[in-house]
C-alpha cells in the first residue's frame, strides 16, 4: 500500500489552488462520475474554478446527475491549472491519454482512490482499499475537512456509493456505508428517487443486451463459472451506447451455482475488455486479471486482452477454471 498523505494536507492543497482540474477513468461508472461531480460541486461552492473532465464524457445513464452538463471532454489546448485531481483511477494511464497529457500542466496531482492495486502515482495520495467506493472516501473527506455538502453533492456521492456497492449488496459494504446514507437521508436526500433514476430507467436497448446475454451465456466448471461474449455485431444491431452494460454482470451473479462470472466485450483496436466477478472470498479475480495486465479488487476486477474475443475468452476462462477447482 502506498504511503498516504493526510486528509488535512490534501485539503490544504485544494484550498490553496485557484483553478482545479478533476478527472476519473475511461468508460466511467457511477463511482467515477458521482465522485467527480460531488467533489467538483463542493469545490465550486468554495469559490474555486473547477474543470470537470472525462475522456469519454458522461454516459447517458448518469446524465441526470446534478452538474453532469458541466463535464467536458479533453481538447488539444493546454490547461492552465494549479492542481489536478484523479478520482477512482487505479493507474495514472486509466484517466485516458488526452486527460493525462492535459493534467501534466499541474505541479501537483492528488490521487484519491479505493483500489488496492493503486501504486500511489500522485504527489499527494489518499488511498483507502477498505472503502467500498471512492464516493465514500470523499464523503468522509468533505465532512472531516468542513467542505460544502449540499443536496447536489449528496446526490452524486450517493450514486457513487450505491452503484459501487451493488446497491449495498456486495461484501465490501460496511457499517460506515450505511451510516453515511442515513446521514444523507436525515439531511433530506431523496434516495428512492435516485434509485429509480439509476436502476429503473433503462432504455429498451439495455433490455436487448440482457436478452442477448441470457440467450448466449455459457457455463463451465460444473456451472460454477458463467461467461458471456458481447460481440460487435450485437452492439451495432441495437446501437449500444456507453453505460448500457453497467451492472449487467450482476444478473449473472444471481445464479445460485455460480462462483465467478465474466463478461468479454469487443472494444476498439482488436482488444477485448474483461470484467470478472467473484462470489467467494477465496477466489481472487484481481490476481487472475493481473496475469493479463489488469487488476482491481479481489471480488471485482478487469483487464484488456488481445482479440479475437473467442481466443481471449478461452485463455482467461482456462486460468479461472483452474482457480475455481482449487477452492473446492
N, C-alpha and C positions, 0 to 999 in steps of 0.2 A: 504494500500500500504506500503510495507516495506521501511525502511529508505535507501536511495541510497547513495553510495559513490560518490565522484565527478569523472568525467572522468579523471581529472588530477591524482587523487590517483590511479586509475586503470592503467593508462598509466605508472606511476612510477613503479608499481609492475611489469609490463611487461618488462620495460626497465632494471630493476634490476635483473630479472631472466635470467639464462643461458639456462636451459633446461625446456621446457614448454610442457605440455600435453593439447590438446584441444579435447573435446568430444561434442556430441549432443545426441539427444534422439533416442531410439529404433525406428525401422521402419522409418528411416529418410526420410523426404520430401525435396523439393527443398530449402526451407529456411534453414533447418538443414545442408544439405550438402554444399550449397553455402556459408553460413555464416562460417562454419568450414574451408572450403578451402580458402575463401577470407582472413580470419584472419591469417591462417597458412602461406599462401604465403607472406603476408605483414611482419609477424614476421621473417620469414626466410630471407627476403630481408634485415632485420636489423641485420642479423648475428646470430639469435637465433637458437638453436637446438629445433625443434618442432616435437612432436609426435601427429599426427592427427589420432584419433581413433574413430571408431563407432562399437557398439556392433553387429550390423547386417551388417556392411560393406556398401559400396556404391551401391545403386540399379542400375540395368542395364541401366535404362532410363536416369541416370545422369552421366554415366561413361565417357561422352565426356568432362566433365568439366576439366579445367586445374588443375593438381595436384591430380586428383581423384586416380591415380595409386599409390600415396604415402600413402593413408589411410590404416591403419591396423585394424584388429580386435584384441580384447584383448586376451592375453595369460594368463599363470599362473605365469609367472615370475614377481616379484615386479618391479615397475618403480622407477628409481632414478630421481626425478623431483623437481624443485624449485617452480613451480607454476602450478596449474591446472585451466582450464577454461571450464565452461559448457555453451553452447550456445543454445538458443531456447528451453529450457527444463524447464517446469513449476514446476516440483518437482525433487529433487535430485535422487530419485529412477528411474526416467524415462531415465536416461542415460544407464540403464541396470546393472544387478547385477555384472558382471565382470568388466565393466568400473568403476563402483562406488568403488569397492574394490581396484582397482589399483590407483584411484585418492586419496585415503586416505593417500598415501605416501607423498602428498604435504602439506606443512604447511599453504598454502593459497589457497583458492578456489575463483575464480572470476566467478560470475553468471551474465550473460548478456542475457536478455530475454524481450519479449513483452507481455507475458501472464498476464492478470490482477490477476489471481489466484496464481501467484508465491509468496511464502512466504518470499523470501529473504534468501535462505539457504546458501549463500556463506559468506565468511569472507569479501568479497567486492562484492557489488551488483550494477548493472546498469539495472534497470527495467523501461521500458517506455511503458505502455499499450496503449498510444496514437499512437505508431508507428505501421504501418501495418505489419511489418516484422522485425525480428532480423537483417536481412541484412541491413535495413535502419538505424538502430541504429549503426551498425558497420561502415557503410559508413560515417555517421556523426562523429563518434568517430575517425576514421582514419584521416579524413580531419582536424578536430579540433586539434588533437594532433600531426599532422605532420608526421604520419606513411606512409610508401610507399603505393602507389596505382597505380600499373602498369596495363597493359591491362588484364593480367590474373586475378588479383584481381577484376577488374571491371566486368569481365565476370561472375565470381562466385557471386558477390553481385547483379548483375542484375538478374540472375536466382533466387536468394533468394527472391528478392523483387517482381519480376514478378509473380512467382508461388504462393506466399502467398497473393497476391492481386487479384488472378484470372485474370492475365494479365491486371491488373489495372481496373477491373470492380467492385470490391467489395467496399462497403461503407467505409471501413477502409482506402482506398487510399486517400491521402491528397495532398495538393499543393506541399509540400516538396518532396513527392514521385516523382512527375513529374519533379521538378527542378533537382533532383538527376539524373534521366535518361537523362535529357537534358545535364547536365554536363558530363555525361559519353559519350554521343554521340559527344559532342564538343571535347572530348579528343580522339575521333576516334573509339569508340566502335561500332562494327557491330551488332546492336540489331536485325536486320532482320535475320541474320544467326543464332543467338542464339534462336530466337523464332521458327525458322524452326526446329532446333535440338530438342527442348523440346516439341513443340506442334504438329509437323507434321512429326514425325519419329517413329511412334508407330509400334511395332511388330504385326503380324497378331493375336496373342493370345489376345492382348488388344481388338481388334475388336470382337473377340469371346466372351469376357467378356461383351462388350457393347451389343451384340446381346442377351446374356442371361439376362442382366438387363432389356432391353426393353421388352422382352417376359414375364418376371416374375414379373415386378414391380406391386405393389399393392397400391390402393388408399383407403383413409378413410377420415372422416370429410368432406364429400361432395366434394372430390377432392382437399382439401387444404393440405392434407398430402400424400406424396408418399414415399414408402419404398421398399427396396429390400433385400432379404436374399441371401447372397453369401455363398453357401454351399461347403463343402469339395469335393464333387463329381465333381462339375464343375471345381474347381481348379485343381484336379488331371487330368481330361479329357483334359484340354488344357495345362497342365504343367505350371501353373501360376508361375511367379517369383515375388520377391519383387519389388515394384514400379509399377506393372502393373495396379493397381487400382487407382493410383494417378490421381485426377481430374475427375474420373468417376461420382462422385456425382454432379458435376456441370452440367452435362447433365440433371439430374432430376430437378435441379433448374430452367431450362429453361421453364418448363411447366407453362403456364400463370396463372392457378388457384392455383398453389402450394404456400403455405406459409412456409412449412417446409418439408425437405426431409431427409431421414435416410437410411444408409446402415448398415446392420448387417452382420458380417463376422465371419465364423468359424475360430478359432485360436487354437493353441496347448493347451492341458490340459483341454479340455472341456469348454473353455471360448469362449465368443463372443465379438468381437470388434464392438463398436458402433460409427459411425460417423454421426453427426447431423448438419444440417444447417438451418438457419432461413432467410427468406426474408423480415421480418417485425421486425423493431427495438423494437416493444412492446413484441415480443416473445423472451425470453432469454433462449436459449438452453443450456447454461452453467449451469444455475440453475437446469434444468431438469437432465442434466448429473450428476450434483452434488449429486442428490438423489440416484445415482447408483455408487457413488465413483469416478466419473470422474470430468471433468472441462474443462476450456479453455476460449474461447471468447464468448461474448454474441450471436454473429451470427454464430459461428462455434465452435463446441465443440465435445468431445468424452468421452467414458467410456469403461470399460470392465465389462462384466456381466457373471454370471454363465449360462452355457447352460442347456438344448439344445437350439438351435437357435430359434426355433418356440416359446418356452416359454419366452425366453428373449425378443424377439421382441414384443410379446403381452403385457408384463409388461411395457416396455418402451413406446410403442405406446398408451397405455391407458392413461398414465400420460400426454404425449404430446397432445393427442386429447383433454383432459380436458383443457389444457392451450390454445390451439388454439381456442376452443369455447369461452373462456373467453375474447378474444380480438375482438370478433365480434362487 
